[in-house]
Amino acid sequence: MLDPFAPGLLARLPEPPRRVVVVRASRIGDFLCATPALRALRAALPAAEFTVIGLPFNRDLAERSPHVDRFVPFPGFPGIAEQFFDARTATAFFRRMQGDAFDLALQMHGSGVYANPFTLLLGARHTAGFVRPGDGPSRLDAALPLPDRGHEIDRVLALPRFLGAPDRGRQVEFSLTPADHAAAAVLLADSRPPWIALHPGARDAARRWPAARFAAAGSALRARCGGTLVVVGNDETQQAAVTIAREAGGPVIDLAGRTSLPVLGAVLARCALLLTGDSGPAHIAYALDTPSVTIFGDTDPARWGPPTSGPHAVLDSRGAIASATVEEVFAAACRVMCLTGEHRHSESD
């Protein structure tokens, strides 16, 4: 019997998998941090069809990826909090997935306490994924203890490396099209650059810097640099956007809830700066090399911060995001903007 903790599963299989399913049912930043791993898997199995199971709002990201052939929305599962679980929906989902007869299922969601049972129910011929350090293989054919340190990109990349996939680098991918750039240009038309983006939203309250402070920092940056403040985010950000527009005064464009993820990326690609908490837009900025200042609350910048050196500043409030002052954020933003210059232009300019 083969040791499930032995590396090199891909070389041990009797034939290369033709149908591969990857489980990564987590948020925007989590998905983007997995793009180097998807690229490595595609390089290892160029003829395979790759299906990704993810959260519905990541569909645009998955379907644009050259390493993903099909996207399937995650139906929810007991213990996995990201999506509501409905037993009837899940039963039909697993029936469909088992009918797809996957050759290989890969669990890249997390430690596997709940995600490994989900992955096994997909009915693939072979399975691989992460397990908690010290746990058994969870009936997987190949099991890798989830690294407890390092950037999220490297933690996820550990699985393809363990399986024997070639290294294809750590660069995060976020694909934009000419149509995305054109849509961003329309949204920013008749406003004055440089555009300074503010993202006051985050999934958890511990990651949200107060909207009034975003307004104060944005107003100070606009007074220094000129230009226009651009508030970005989803529908849940709209109330904070109203607060920022009211308190910052002057030129403000409110795009909260008004863009798809790709168009949001195209907007950020044109911005001189993004000011944000640890959130999906922060990871989009890292991928696009948009200058950024990220204010961290209860998350670890070493795991979730900028993956490479670049035009980015990190403020670590060590679990107390409200302790970050407007003056600290303004100073960090000025340093970033002085290093990079204040104006950015998209490929469509």
The 8 nearest C-alpha neighbors of each residue, nearest first, counted from 0:
[[1, 2, 3, 140, 5, 4, 141, 11],
 [2, 0, 3, 5, 140, 4, 141, 11],
 [1, 3, 4, 5, 0, 141, 140, 6],
 [4, 2, 141, 140, 5, 142, 1, 136],
 [3, 5, 142, 2, 141, 143, 6, 136],
 [4, 6, 2, 3, 7, 141, 8, 1],
 [7, 5, 161, 162, 8, 4, 163, 141],
 [6, 8, 162, 163, 9, 10, 161, 11],
 [9, 7, 162, 11, 10, 6, 12, 141],
 [10, 8, 11, 7, 12, 162, 163, 15],
 [9, 11, 8, 7, 12, 163, 162, 13],
 [12, 10, 8, 9, 13, 7, 14, 15],
 [11, 13, 14, 9, 10, 8, 15, 16],
 [14, 12, 11, 15, 10, 9, 16, 8],
 [13, 15, 12, 16, 11, 10, 9, 17],
 [16, 14, 17, 12, 13, 44, 9, 47],
 [17, 15, 102, 18, 103, 14, 47, 19],
 [16, 18, 47, 48, 15, 102, 19, 46],
 [17, 19, 48, 101, 102, 47, 16, 49],
 [20, 18, 103, 49, 101, 104, 102, 48],
 [19, 21, 50, 104, 51, 49, 105, 103],
 [20, 22, 105, 51, 104, 106, 52, 50],
 [21, 23, 52, 106, 107, 108, 51, 24],
 [24, 22, 108, 53, 107, 25, 52, 21],
 [25, 23, 53, 54, 22, 108, 73, 52],
 [24, 26, 23, 29, 54, 30, 53, 81],
 [25, 27, 29, 28, 30, 54, 24, 279],
 [28, 26, 279, 30, 29, 31, 57, 25],
 [27, 29, 279, 31, 282, 30, 26, 32],
 [30, 28, 32, 26, 27, 31, 25, 33],
 [29, 31, 33, 27, 32, 28, 26, 25],
 [32, 30, 28, 33, 34, 29, 171, 27],
 [31, 33, 152, 29, 30, 34, 28, 151],
 [34, 32, 30, 36, 31, 35, 155, 152],
 [33, 35, 37, 36, 31, 32, 171, 172],
 [36, 34, 38, 169, 37, 33, 171, 170],
 [37, 35, 156, 39, 33, 34, 38, 40],
 [38, 36, 34, 40, 39, 35, 66, 41],
 [37, 39, 35, 41, 36, 40, 66, 34],
 [40, 38, 42, 36, 167, 37, 41, 166],
 [41, 39, 43, 37, 42, 38, 164, 44],
 [40, 42, 44, 38, 45, 43, 39, 66],
 [41, 43, 39, 40, 45, 44, 38, 165],
 [42, 44, 164, 40, 41, 45, 165, 39],
 [43, 45, 41, 47, 42, 46, 40, 15],
 [46, 44, 41, 42, 47, 43, 40, 48],
 [47, 45, 44, 17, 48, 41, 16, 15],
 [48, 46, 17, 44, 18, 45, 49, 16],
 [47, 49, 18, 68, 19, 17, 50, 46],
 [50, 48, 19, 68, 67, 20, 47, 18],
 [49, 51, 20, 69, 70, 68, 19, 21],
 [52, 50, 21, 70, 20, 22, 53, 71],
 [53, 51, 71, 22, 73, 72, 70, 23],
 [54, 52, 24, 73, 72, 23, 51, 55],
 [53, 55, 24, 73, 72, 56, 57, 25],
 [56, 54, 72, 57, 58, 53, 73, 71],
 [55, 57, 58, 54, 59, 27, 53, 260],
 [58, 56, 60, 55, 59, 54, 61, 27],
 [57, 59, 61, 60, 56, 55, 62, 70],
 [60, 58, 62, 57, 61, 63, 260, 56],
 [59, 61, 57, 63, 58, 62, 64, 173],
 [62, 60, 58, 64, 63, 59, 67, 57],
 [61, 63, 59, 64, 60, 58, 70, 67],
 [64, 62, 60, 61, 59, 65, 174, 67],
 [63, 65, 66, 61, 67, 62, 60, 174],
 [66, 64, 67, 63, 68, 62, 38, 61],
 [65, 67, 64, 41, 38, 37, 68, 49],
 [68, 66, 49, 64, 65, 69, 61, 50],
 [69, 67, 49, 50, 48, 66, 70, 62],
 [70, 68, 50, 67, 51, 49, 71, 62],
 [69, 71, 51, 50, 52, 61, 62, 58],
 [70, 72, 52, 51, 73, 53, 69, 50],
 [73, 71, 55, 53, 54, 52, 74, 70],
 [72, 74, 53, 54, 52, 75, 24, 71],
 [75, 73, 89, 72, 84, 76, 88, 82],
 [76, 74, 84, 82, 83, 73, 79, 85],
 [75, 77, 84, 79, 78, 74, 117, 89],
 [78, 76, 79, 84, 75, 113, 80, 83],
 [77, 79, 113, 80, 76, 112, 114, 75],
 [80, 78, 76, 77, 81, 113, 75, 82],
 [79, 81, 82, 78, 83, 77, 75, 76],
 [80, 82, 79, 25, 83, 75, 24, 54],
 [83, 81, 75, 80, 84, 74, 79, 73],
 [82, 84, 75, 85, 81, 80, 76, 74],
 [85, 83, 75, 76, 82, 86, 77, 74],
 [84, 86, 88, 87, 89, 83, 75, 74],
 [85, 87, 89, 88, 90, 84, 76, 91],
 [88, 86, 90, 89, 85, 91, 92, 84],
 [87, 89, 91, 85, 86, 90, 92, 74],
 [88, 90, 92, 86, 87, 91, 74, 85],
 [91, 89, 87, 92, 93, 88, 86, 94],
 [90, 92, 94, 88, 89, 93, 95, 87],
 [91, 93, 89, 95, 90, 94, 88, 96],
 [94, 92, 96, 95, 90, 91, 121, 97],
 [93, 95, 91, 97, 92, 96, 98, 90],
 [96, 94, 98, 92, 93, 97, 91, 99],
 [95, 97, 93, 99, 98, 94, 121, 92],
 [98, 96, 122, 94, 99, 121, 95, 100],
 [97, 99, 95, 96, 100, 94, 101, 93],
 [98, 100, 96, 97, 101, 95, 18, 123],
 [101, 99, 98, 97, 123, 102, 122, 96],
 [102, 100, 123, 18, 103, 99, 19, 124],
 [101, 103, 124, 18, 16, 123, 125, 19],
 [102, 104, 125, 19, 123, 126, 101, 124],
 [105, 103, 126, 20, 123, 19, 21, 127],
 [106, 104, 21, 127, 128, 126, 107, 22],
 [105, 107, 128, 22, 108, 21, 127, 118],
 [108, 106, 23, 22, 109, 128, 105, 155],
 [109, 107, 23, 106, 22, 24, 114, 25],
 [110, 108, 111, 107, 129, 114, 145, 106],
 [111, 109, 130, 131, 129, 112, 145, 108],
 [110, 112, 114, 115, 130, 113, 109, 129],
 [111, 113, 110, 114, 115, 130, 131, 116],
 [114, 112, 111, 115, 116, 78, 79, 117],
 [113, 115, 111, 117, 116, 112, 118, 108],
 [114, 116, 111, 118, 117, 113, 119, 112],
 [117, 115, 119, 118, 114, 113, 120, 112],
 [118, 116, 114, 115, 120, 119, 113, 121],
 [119, 117, 115, 120, 116, 121, 114, 106],
 [118, 120, 116, 121, 117, 122, 115, 126],
 [119, 121, 122, 117, 118, 116, 93, 97],
 [122, 120, 119, 97, 118, 96, 123, 93],
 [121, 123, 97, 120, 119, 124, 100, 101],
 [124, 122, 101, 102, 125, 103, 104, 121],
 [123, 125, 102, 103, 101, 122, 126, 100],
 [126, 124, 103, 123, 102, 140, 104, 127],
 [127, 125, 104, 139, 140, 103, 105, 123],
 [128, 126, 141, 105, 139, 140, 142, 106],
 [129, 127, 106, 142, 105, 107, 143, 141],
 [128, 130, 143, 145, 110, 144, 142, 111],
 [131, 129, 110, 144, 111, 145, 143, 142],
 [130, 132, 110, 144, 134, 145, 133, 111],
 [133, 131, 144, 134, 130, 145, 146, 143],
 [132, 134, 131, 135, 144, 130, 136, 145],
 [135, 133, 131, 132, 130, 136, 137, 144],
 [134, 136, 137, 133, 130, 138, 131, 142],
 [135, 137, 142, 138, 139, 3, 130, 134],
 [136, 138, 139, 135, 115, 130, 134, 142],
 [139, 137, 136, 140, 119, 135, 126, 115],
 [140, 138, 126, 141, 137, 127, 136, 142],
 [139, 141, 3, 126, 127, 125, 138, 142],
 [142, 140, 3, 127, 139, 4, 128, 8],
 [143, 141, 136, 4, 128, 3, 129, 127],
 [142, 144, 129, 130, 145, 4, 128, 158],
 [145, 143, 132, 130, 131, 129, 146, 142],
 [144, 146, 129, 130, 131, 110, 143, 147],
 [147, 145, 148, 154, 144, 149, 157, 132],
 [146, 148, 145, 149, 154, 132, 144, 131],
 [149, 147, 146, 150, 302, 154, 151, 301],
 [150, 148, 302, 154, 153, 151, 301, 147],
 [149, 151, 302, 152, 153, 301, 154, 303],
 [150, 152, 154, 302, 153, 155, 32, 303],
 [153, 151, 32, 150, 155, 154, 156, 33],
 [154, 152, 156, 150, 151, 155, 157, 149],
 [153, 155, 151, 157, 152, 156, 146, 150],
 [154, 156, 157, 153, 152, 158, 33, 151],
 [157, 155, 36, 153, 158, 154, 159, 152],
 [156, 158, 160, 155, 154, 159, 161, 153],
 [157, 159, 161, 160, 156, 155, 162, 143],
 [160, 158, 162, 164, 161, 156, 157, 40],
 [159, 161, 163, 157, 164, 158, 162, 156],
 [162, 160, 158, 6, 159, 163, 157, 7],
 [161, 163, 7, 159, 8, 160, 6, 9],
 [164, 162, 7, 160, 161, 9, 159, 165],
 [163, 165, 43, 159, 160, 39, 162, 40],
 [166, 164, 39, 43, 167, 163, 160, 42],
 [165, 167, 168, 39, 164, 160, 159, 42],
 [168, 166, 39, 165, 38, 35, 169, 42],
 [167, 169, 166, 170, 35, 39, 38, 36],
 [170, 168, 35, 171, 152, 167, 153, 306],
 [169, 171, 168, 35, 172, 286, 34, 306],
 [170, 172, 286, 34, 35, 31, 169, 32],
 [173, 171, 34, 286, 174, 170, 31, 35],
 [174, 172, 286, 175, 171, 283, 287, 60],
 [173, 175, 172, 63, 176, 64, 261, 60],
 [176, 174, 179, 261, 173, 265, 177, 180],
 [175, 177, 179, 178, 180, 174, 261, 265],
 [178, 176, 180, 179, 181, 347, 175, 346],
 [179, 177, 181, 176, 180, 182, 175, 262],
 [180, 178, 262, 182, 176, 177, 181, 265],
 [181, 179, 183, 177, 265, 178, 182, 184],
 [180, 182, 178, 184, 179, 183, 177, 185],
 [181, 183, 179, 185, 184, 180, 178, 186],
 [184, 182, 266, 180, 186, 185, 181, 265],
 [183, 185, 181, 187, 182, 186, 188, 180],
 [184, 186, 188, 182, 183, 187, 181, 189],
 [187, 185, 183, 184, 188, 182, 266, 254],
 [186, 188, 184, 185, 190, 183, 189, 252],
 [189, 187, 185, 190, 186, 184, 191, 183],
 [188, 190, 187, 191, 185, 186, 184, 192],
 [191, 189, 188, 187, 227, 192, 226, 250],
 [190, 192, 226, 227, 193, 189, 194, 225],
 [193, 191, 226, 194, 227, 190, 342, 225],
 [192, 194, 226, 342, 271, 341, 195, 227],
 [193, 195, 270, 192, 227, 271, 226, 228],
 [194, 196, 228, 272, 271, 270, 229, 227],
 [197, 195, 229, 273, 230, 228, 272, 274],
 [196, 198, 230, 274, 273, 229, 275, 231],
 [197, 199, 275, 231, 200, 230, 232, 274],
 [200, 198, 210, 275, 197, 207, 239, 208],
 [201, 199, 236, 198, 207, 232, 202, 235],
 [202, 200, 203, 278, 207, 206, 276, 199],
 [201, 203, 204, 200, 206, 278, 207, 205],
 [204, 202, 205, 206, 201, 207, 200, 297],
 [203, 205, 207, 206, 202, 201, 208, 200],
 [204, 206, 203, 296, 207, 297, 320, 318],
 [207, 205, 296, 204, 203, 201, 276, 277],
 [208, 206, 204, 201, 205, 200, 276, 209],
 [207, 209, 320, 321, 210, 206, 199, 276],
 [210, 208, 212, 211, 207, 213, 321, 199],
 [211, 209, 213, 212, 239, 243, 199, 214],
 [212, 210, 214, 213, 209, 215, 243, 242],
 [213, 211, 215, 214, 210, 209, 325, 216],
 [212, 214, 210, 216, 211, 215, 217, 209],
 [213, 215, 243, 247, 211, 217, 212, 216],
 [214, 216, 212, 218, 217, 213, 219, 247],
 [217, 215, 219, 213, 218, 325, 214, 329],
 [218, 216, 220, 214, 219, 215, 213, 221],
 [217, 219, 221, 215, 247, 220, 216, 214],
 [220, 218, 222, 216, 217, 221, 215, 223],
 [221, 219, 223, 217, 222, 218, 224, 216],
 [220, 222, 225, 218, 224, 223, 219, 226],
 [223, 221, 219, 220, 225, 224, 218, 226],
 [222, 224, 220, 221, 225, 219, 218, 333],
 [225, 223, 221, 222, 220, 226, 193, 341],
 [226, 224, 221, 222, 223, 193, 227, 192],
 [225, 227, 192, 193, 191, 194, 221, 224],
 [228, 226, 194, 250, 251, 191, 192, 195],
 [227, 229, 251, 195, 196, 194, 252, 250],
 [230, 228, 196, 252, 251, 195, 253, 197],
 [231, 229, 197, 253, 254, 196, 198, 240],
 [232, 230, 255, 254, 198, 197, 229, 196],
 [233, 231, 255, 236, 256, 198, 200, 234],
 [232, 234, 256, 255, 235, 236, 231, 237],
 [233, 235, 256, 236, 237, 255, 232, 257],
 [236, 234, 233, 237, 238, 200, 232, 256],
 [237, 235, 200, 234, 239, 233, 232, 238],
 [236, 238, 240, 239, 255, 234, 235, 241],
 [239, 237, 241, 240, 236, 242, 235, 234],
 [238, 240, 242, 241, 237, 236, 210, 243],
 [239, 241, 237, 243, 238, 242, 230, 244],
 [240, 242, 238, 244, 239, 243, 245, 237],
 [243, 241, 239, 245, 240, 244, 246, 210],
 [242, 244, 214, 240, 246, 245, 241, 247],
 [245, 243, 241, 247, 242, 246, 248, 251],
 [246, 244, 242, 243, 248, 247, 241, 214],
 [245, 247, 243, 248, 244, 214, 242, 211],
 [248, 246, 214, 218, 244, 243, 245, 215],
 [249, 247, 246, 245, 244, 250, 251, 218],
 [248, 250, 251, 247, 227, 218, 244, 228],
 [249, 251, 227, 228, 248, 252, 226, 190],
 [252, 250, 228, 229, 227, 244, 249, 253],
 [253, 251, 229, 230, 228, 254, 250, 227],
 [252, 254, 230, 255, 229, 251, 240, 231],
 [255, 253, 231, 257, 230, 256, 252, 258],
 [256, 254, 232, 231, 233, 237, 257, 253],
 [255, 257, 233, 234, 232, 258, 254, 237],
 [258, 256, 254, 255, 259, 233, 234, 232],
 [259, 257, 263, 262, 256, 260, 254, 255],
 [258, 260, 262, 261, 263, 257, 59, 256],
 [259, 261, 263, 262, 264, 258, 59, 60],
 [262, 260, 264, 263, 259, 179, 175, 265],
 [263, 261, 265, 179, 264, 259, 260, 258],
 [262, 264, 260, 266, 261, 265, 258, 259],
 [263, 265, 261, 267, 262, 266, 268, 260],
 [264, 266, 262, 268, 180, 263, 267, 183],
 [267, 265, 263, 183, 264, 268, 269, 262],
 [266, 268, 270, 264, 269, 265, 263, 289],
 [267, 269, 265, 266, 270, 289, 264, 345],
 [270, 268, 344, 343, 267, 345, 266, 265],
 [271, 269, 194, 267, 272, 268, 195, 343],
 [270, 272, 341, 342, 343, 194, 195, 193],
 [273, 271, 290, 195, 291, 270, 196, 289],
 [272, 274, 291, 196, 197, 195, 275, 290],
 [273, 275, 197, 292, 291, 196, 293, 198],
 [276, 274, 198, 293, 197, 199, 273, 294],
 [275, 277, 294, 293, 278, 295, 206, 207],
 [278, 276, 295, 293, 281, 206, 294, 275],
 [279, 277, 281, 280, 201, 276, 28, 282],
 [278, 280, 28, 27, 282, 281, 283, 277],
 [281, 279, 283, 282, 278, 284, 198, 275],
 [282, 280, 284, 278, 279, 283, 277, 285],
 [281, 283, 285, 284, 279, 280, 28, 286],
 [282, 284, 280, 286, 281, 285, 287, 264],
 [285, 283, 289, 287, 281, 282, 286, 288],
 [284, 286, 282, 288, 283, 287, 305, 281],
 [285, 287, 283, 171, 284, 288, 172, 282],
 [288, 286, 284, 289, 285, 283, 268, 173],
 [289, 287, 285, 286, 284, 290, 310, 309],
 [288, 290, 284, 287, 268, 291, 272, 285],
 [291, 289, 310, 272, 311, 288, 273, 271],
 [292, 290, 273, 311, 272, 274, 289, 312],
 [291, 293, 312, 274, 313, 311, 332, 273],
 [294, 292, 313, 275, 276, 277, 314, 274],
 [293, 295, 276, 314, 313, 315, 275, 277],
 [296, 294, 315, 277, 316, 276, 314, 298],
 [295, 297, 320, 318, 206, 316, 319, 205],
 [296, 298, 318, 205, 317, 206, 295, 299],
 [299, 297, 296, 295, 300, 303, 318, 277],
 [298, 300, 301, 302, 303, 297, 295, 304],
 [301, 299, 304, 303, 302, 298, 295, 315],
 [300, 302, 299, 304, 150, 303, 149, 305],
 [301, 303, 150, 151, 300, 299, 149, 304],
 [304, 302, 300, 301, 299, 151, 150, 305],
 [303, 305, 300, 301, 302, 306, 313, 299],
 [304, 306, 307, 285, 303, 311, 308, 282],
 [307, 305, 304, 150, 308, 285, 152, 303],
 [308, 306, 305, 309, 285, 170, 304, 169],
 [307, 309, 306, 305, 310, 311, 312, 285],
 [308, 310, 311, 307, 288, 290, 305, 285],
 [311, 309, 290, 335, 291, 339, 288, 312],
 [310, 312, 291, 290, 309, 292, 335, 313],
 [311, 313, 292, 291, 293, 331, 314, 335],
 [314, 312, 293, 292, 294, 315, 311, 304],
 [313, 315, 294, 295, 293, 316, 312, 292],
 [316, 314, 295, 317, 294, 313, 296, 300],
 [315, 317, 320, 319, 296, 318, 295, 323],
 [318, 316, 315, 319, 296, 297, 295, 320],
 [317, 319, 297, 296, 316, 320, 205, 298],
 [320, 318, 316, 321, 322, 296, 317, 297],
 [319, 321, 296, 316, 322, 323, 208, 318],
 [322, 320, 323, 319, 208, 209, 324, 316],
 [321, 323, 320, 319, 324, 316, 318, 317],
 [324, 322, 321, 320, 316, 327, 325, 328],
 [325, 323, 327, 326, 322, 328, 321, 212],
 [324, 326, 328, 327, 216, 329, 212, 215],
 [325, 327, 329, 324, 328, 330, 216, 323],
 [328, 326, 330, 324, 329, 325, 331, 323],
 [327, 329, 331, 325, 330, 326, 332, 324],
 [328, 330, 332, 326, 331, 327, 216, 325],
 [329, 331, 333, 327, 332, 328, 326, 334],
 [332, 330, 328, 334, 333, 329, 327, 335],
 [333, 331, 329, 335, 334, 330, 336, 292],
 [332, 334, 330, 336, 331, 335, 337, 329],
 [335, 333, 331, 337, 332, 336, 338, 330],
 [334, 336, 332, 338, 333, 337, 310, 339],
 [335, 337, 333, 339, 338, 340, 334, 341],
 [338, 336, 334, 335, 340, 339, 333, 341],
 [337, 339, 335, 336, 340, 334, 310, 333],
 [340, 338, 336, 337, 335, 341, 310, 290],
 [341, 339, 336, 337, 342, 338, 271, 343],
 [340, 342, 271, 336, 193, 339, 343, 337],
 [343, 341, 193, 271, 340, 344, 192, 270],
 [344, 342, 269, 271, 270, 345, 341, 268],
 [345, 343, 269, 348, 346, 342, 268, 270],
 [344, 346, 347, 269, 348, 268, 180, 343],
 [345, 347, 348, 344, 180, 177, 269, 268],
 [346, 348, 345, 180, 177, 181, 344, 184],
 [347, 345, 346, 344, 184, 180, 181, 269]]
